[in-house]
Amino acid sequence: MSAVDEAEQLLADLPAAPAVWCSGLRKRYRRRAAVDGVSFTVARGEVLGLLGPNGAGKTTVIKMLLGLVRPDAGDVLLLGRPGHDPRARARVGYLPELFRYQPWLTAAEVLTLHVRLAGTQVPPEERRACLAMVGLADRAGDRVGGFSKGMQQRLGLAVALVARPDLVILDEPTSALDPIGRADVRDLLLSLKERRVAVILNSHLIGEVERVCDRVVILDKGTVAASGTLEELLGQRELRMRLDGVTPEAEARLAATGRLSHTGDAYRVTLPPDHDEARVPDLITDLVGLGVRIHAVEPGRISLEERLLGILRGESS
């Protein structure tokens, strides 16, 4: 084997570069820091959820990844290449939050146009299959000007996927879709994951994020407030109870178990990470002994929405 062959073999054996690597991204608009020191990675075949309130910097981060906004500082690699390299961006599919297609074009013509813009070769039958994948197979010859907002959203997904990308960035992809459409998008994201396509999903529909994402990055005021797998972020468990006759002694016993909150007869105890669930029966026994009437006890996991709100409100984890 020649030295060149050995070098090529060595490169082939190396693990694939992350789909996205960004470090220290910063962007200011006049006196306001829109993004301040954002860093994260997205592995091949991983679905990353980008969460945060309006104005947190999510769309600005996406535009910096895509080269649509020039960062004031920081670095971006897409699919192992610098973010400004056209060869990297050619392998990226993007659905922006706000978009419009020429109303006089048909759905099939919109895909044909974007395939040409991407500089790729996608056979007509594959373009038709892409429209079928988003539920527009029977509307391929219809002009976009007659499409509902939900149908245009589906067409936008087809445009993002038609050039066989290795990375797909979706900014609010289900904002105009009905429940069936959202379920279709969820299935679509899972199929992309199976094909080792990486996805960044920016969505306010937290339930959808919780269903499909492997990891989450939470942005607040332009910085990363928290990040990790869903298991890491949602590792806390809680105890939800409906109680009557809670005396100060009983309330102190509840508070000794974990962080306590209540509204009326609904009590919630956030359990610490090292809590032994076998001690829950002991808590119930003690409460009964203190004269508390127990109507319901429901152990559960903290939802992503509750975790997000806790982080944004500055509550301890």
Residue pairs with C-beta under 8 A, 6 or more apart in sequence:
1 9
16 44
16 80
17 77
17 79
17 80
18 41
18 42
18 43
18 44
18 77
18 80
19 42
19 43
19 44
19 46
19 78
19 79
19 166
19 167
19 198
20 40
20 41
20 42
20 48
20 65
20 76
20 77
20 78
20 167
20 198
20 200
21 41
21 75
21 76
21 77
22 38
22 39
22 40
22 41
22 61
22 64
22 65
22 74
22 75
22 76
22 77
22 83
23 39
23 74
23 75
24 37
24 38
24 39
24 73
24 74
24 75
25 35
25 37
25 38
25 39
25 61
25 64
25 71
25 73
25 74
25 76
26 33
26 35
26 36
26 37
26 38
26 71
26 72
26 73
26 74
27 33
27 34
27 35
27 57
27 60
27 64
27 69
27 71
27 72
27 222
28 34
28 72
33 221
33 222
34 57
34 60
34 222
35 57
35 60
35 61
35 64
35 71
35 222
36 57
36 221
36 222
36 223
37 74
37 223
37 224
38 57
38 61
38 74
38 219
38 222
38 223
38 224
39 74
39 224
40 48
40 217
40 224
40 227
42 48
42 167
42 198
42 199
42 200
43 198
44 166
44 196
44 198
45 193
45 195
45 196
45 197
45 198
46 193
46 198
46 199
46 214
46 215
47 189
47 192
47 193
47 198
47 199
47 201
47 212
47 213
47 214
47 215
48 198
48 199
48 200
48 201
48 213
48 214
48 215
48 216
48 217
49 201
49 202
49 203
49 209
49 212
49 213
49 215
49 216
49 217
50 58
50 61
50 62
50 200
50 201
50 202
50 203
50 216
50 217
50 219
51 58
51 203
51 206
51 209
51 216
51 217
51 218
51 219
51 308
52 58
52 218
52 219
52 220
52 225
52 312
53 220
53 312
56 219
56 220
56 221
56 222
57 219
57 221
57 222
57 223
58 171
58 202
58 219
59 97
59 171
59 202
60 69
60 222
61 219
62 169
62 171
62 200
62 202
63 69
64 70
64 71
64 74
64 76
64 83
65 76
65 78
65 83
65 169
65 200
66 83
66 89
66 92
66 94
66 169
67 76
67 83
67 84
67 89
75 82
75 83
76 82
76 83
76 84
77 83
77 88
78 85
78 88
78 89
78 91
78 92
78 167
79 88
79 91
79 92
79 166
79 167
80 88
81 87
81 88
82 88
83 89
90 118
90 119
90 120
90 163
91 165
91 166
91 167
92 165
92 166
92 167
92 168
92 169
93 159
93 160
93 161
93 162
93 163
93 165
93 167
93 168
93 169
94 160
94 168
94 169
94 170
94 171
95 156
95 157
95 159
95 160
95 168
95 169
95 170
95 171
95 173
96 156
96 171
97 171
97 172
97 175
97 202
99 152
99 156
101 110
101 144
101 152
101 155
101 159
102 110
102 144
103 143
103 144
103 145
104 143
104 144
104 145
105 113
105 143
105 144
106 140
106 141
106 142
106 143
106 144
107 131
107 136
107 139
107 140
107 141
107 142
107 144
107 147
107 155
107 158
108 127
108 128
108 131
108 140
108 141
110 144
110 155
110 159
111 122
111 127
111 130
111 131
111 158
111 159
111 162
112 127
114 159
114 162
114 163
115 121
115 122
115 127
115 162
115 163
118 162
118 163
120 163
120 164
122 162
122 163
122 164
126 162
127 162
128 137
128 140
130 158
130 161
130 162
131 137
131 139
131 140
131 155
131 158
133 158
133 161
133 188
134 154
134 155
134 157
134 158
134 161
134 184
134 188
135 154
135 181
135 184
136 151
136 154
136 155
136 158
139 147
139 151
144 152
144 155
147 155
149 176
150 176
150 177
150 178
150 181
152 176
153 173
153 174
153 175
153 176
153 177
153 181
154 177
154 181
154 184
156 173
157 170
157 173
157 185
157 188
160 168
160 169
160 170
161 168
161 192
165 197
166 196
166 197
166 198
167 197
167 198
167 199
167 200
168 192
168 197
168 198
168 199
168 200
169 199
169 200
169 202
170 199
170 200
170 201
170 202
170 203
171 202
172 202
172 203
172 204
173 185
173 201
173 203
174 181
174 182
174 185
174 203
174 205
174 208
175 204
177 184
177 185
182 205
182 208
185 208
186 208
186 211
186 212
189 199
189 201
189 212
190 212
192 199
193 199
193 212
193 214
201 208
201 209
201 212
201 213
203 209
206 303
206 304
206 305
206 308
207 304
207 305
209 216
209 304
210 230
210 303
210 304
213 230
214 229
214 230
215 227
215 228
215 229
215 230
216 226
216 227
216 228
216 229
216 230
216 233
216 304
217 224
217 226
217 227
218 224
218 225
218 226
218 227
218 308
218 311
218 312
219 225
220 311
220 312
225 311
225 312
226 233
226 311
226 317
230 304
233 304
233 307
234 301
234 302
234 303
234 304
234 307
235 273
236 270
236 271
236 273
236 301
236 302
236 307
236 317
237 271
237 275
237 277
237 299
237 300
237 301
237 302
238 258
238 268
238 269
238 270
238 271
238 299
238 300
238 301
238 302
239 257
239 258
239 268
239 269
239 271
239 280
239 283
239 297
239 298
239 299
239 300
240 266
240 267
240 268
240 296
240 297
240 298
240 299
240 300
241 266
241 267
241 268
241 269
241 294
241 296
241 297
241 298
242 265
242 266
242 267
242 294
242 295
242 296
243 250
243 265
243 267
243 287
243 292
243 293
243 294
243 295
244 265
244 292
244 293
244 295
245 291
245 292
245 293
246 254
246 262
246 267
246 292
247 290
247 291
247 292
249 290
250 287
250 290
250 291
250 292
251 260
253 283
253 286
253 287
253 290
254 260
254 267
254 269
254 283
254 287
257 269
257 271
257 275
257 279
257 283
258 269
258 270
258 271
258 272
258 275
259 269
259 270
260 267
260 268
260 269
260 270
261 267
261 268
261 270
262 268
265 295
270 302
271 277
277 299
280 297
280 299
284 294
284 297
287 294
288 294
302 310
310 317
311 317
